[in-house]
Amino acid sequence: MGVPDDDPDFGRRRVVIEHLAPAIDGGRFPIKRVIGEPVVVELDAYADGHDAIACVLRYRKDGNAIWSEMPMKPAGNDRWRGTFTVDEIGTYRYTAQGWVDAFRTWRHDLEKRVLAGQDLGVPLQVGARLVRAAAGRAKGADAALLARSAELLEKGTDDAARQAAALDRELAALMDRYPDRSLATAWDRELGVVVDRERARFSAWYEFFPRSCTDDPRRHGRLRDCEARLRYAAEMGFDIVYLPPVHPVGETFRKGKNNREQAEAGDVGSPWAIGAAAGGHRAVHPELGTLDDFKWFVGRAKDLGLEVALDIAYQCSPDHPYVKEHPEWFLKRPDGSIQYAENPPKKYQDIYPIHFESEAWPALWEELTGVVLFWMDQGVRIFRVDNPHTKPFAFWESLIARAKARDPEVIFLSEAFTRPKVMYRLAKLGFTQSYTYFTWRNTKWDLTQYFTELTRTEVAEFFRPSLWPNTPDILNEYLQVGGRPAFMVRLALAATLGASYGIYGPAFELMENRPREPGSEEYLDSEKYQIRVWPVDRPDSLRDYIARVNRVRRENRALQADRRLRFHFIDNDMLIAYSKATADLDNVILVVVNLDPHHMQSGWVHLPLADLGLDAHQPYQAHDLLSGARYLWTGERNFVQLDPHSTPAHIFRLRKRVRSERDFDYYM
């Protein structure tokens, strides 16, 4: 390679920095954190020869011109590690520097000379020169102290005192504070960290259709009819209520019940067929109410400790104002008609996809970005985005950046059930949370492999999973055939494997499990196409079970993050065991779930006690936070038995034993 024209000291820089991580796609995309989380950075750094080197991790928040620094520590085999903590919402930058540490090299060699009994005259003179140079870089009392140390090393008459001064730890610490970095090597990029509020990492979503907040299937529910449903969601412990599109629904080619091609009188159609004479993406369906009613809904939710998430679906019914006002935004077929949505052989004549390859794409992008900004003006800070994988990546990167510039607290959930690389690209470019394949991961092997990938690889740096056992589109086979235990199992898994999860209710807690036809994942009498009256007070509802699980999540910090998820061996493939713990091991949660919704299963779970902060020679308590039962366990291997019809899952808090002054046993 050539010598850079702009670096006259290029040939004197001896430290090499390589393989800095995390660096998503070489630094093209930022990593993700929430306020208060650490960023652990590692890199390879080395130099020719045997000189000691030093490295620092540099970081700053966007808008701050001054870099903060943290020393990096050797992690073995020329690998270095450093950590900083993000404490504000927004974007941070980080990079690194490394340099040859002449003083540390000199001090190390001096120690060997002392042990060998060699003459220290000249070496101490060399050290004095290094210390005096540091005094020139220091200020105040530190500069004076370094100058005195240099004088002693150079001109002192007491050899023992000079040697002691040279090897003094305080001098070494002071020299570390004022190193010679004139020939430092800098990592050639500044990498990004997007810092979100805590809800981006830890949240519980409850989806419902406001038009079904009614006691008569012939009467369309209104937003102001939903107050009881909001209280109901809050009482179950959810913190986000997610609404399907609230916009006017098209009349042309409106779908009937059970997705019939022909609608009958009174059929309400799909909320995803957006747009009618009453307006498009910035309007509220007249049968739901007005924009003021929507603002009331957002405010009432806030009073109950809930946030409202709104569906963003960039598609149009044939009646949408865009179709007449901007025909250039849609794809024309050879016969002059507009191309409707298809997934052959399925046809969706009630929906026109937007043609993002339109030559008028700048105006299109501006309008669609304006839709999100409009709803942000109405108080919405969370958006669930429908099928983002069918729109250009660059569009989403632009839209999300503009929304976050307006308010960095905004959250976007990607509803992309698609190929892994596409899902990951969407997460990289800005989506805060992402749907996953959890819905179809039902075996122990599948769950273990998938969640190891999500939490123990680079994926965890940019992809925040949101786990949904069901959605209005998906009623999977496990729920169809497993009865009540299947719903309890999937709820326990979703709520504990993931710090963020959601359910579509009241279908979930009322255990709706009827498919439209055998082999289908569509619901019979799907709420997507008709109003449903839900008997939420039904005695067999899972609402109390869901509330207990959500309370456990709120009360245990270990369940509010994903990075410390660890799976544990249990000698029965129908049982799965895993733990989550806080970094200080103050809160340790062990979850054991019976994956068989039909039969009792038992097995021996094996725990790495030291990793969980437990003493292998002392008994410890396993407190089931769902039932309240407490078990005294000893050793690494303990027996569990789960009946899916009564107790399909344990959520244990593990507590070690301590003794009081009166020698009573307590558990912390």
Secondary structure, DSSP 8 states (H G I E B T S, - for coil): ----TT-TTGGG--EEEEEEES-BGGGTB-EEEETT-EEEEEEEEEESTT--EEEEEEEEETT--S-EEEE-EEEETTEEEEEEE--SSEEEEEEEEEEE-HHHHHHHHHHHHHHHT---HHHHHHHHHHHHHHHHH--HHHHHHHHHHHHHHHH-S-HHHHHHHHT-HHHHHHHHHS---TT-EE-S--EEEEEE-GGGTSEEEEE--GGG-SS-TTS---GGGGHHHHHHHHHTT-SEEEE---S-B--TT---GGG-SS--TT----TTSB-BTTBSTTS--TTT--HHHHHHHHHHHHHTT-EEEEEE--EE-TTSHHHHH-GGGS-B-TTS-B--EEETTEEETT-EE--TT-TTHHHHHHHHHHHHHHHHHTT--EEEEE-GGGS-HHHHHHHHHHHHHH-TT-EEEEE--S-HHHHHHHHHHT-SEEE-SGGG--SHHHHHHHHHHHHHSGGGGT--EEE-S-BTTB--HHHHHSHHHHHHHHHHHHHHH-SEEEEETTTTTTT---BSSTT--SBTT-TTTS-----TT-TT-SHHHHHHHHHHHHH-GGGG-STT-EEE-BS-TTEEEEEEE-TTSSSEEEEEEE--SSS-EEEEEE--GGGGT--TTS-EEEEETTT--EEEE-SSEEEEEE-TTT-SEEEEEEEEEEE-TT--EEE-
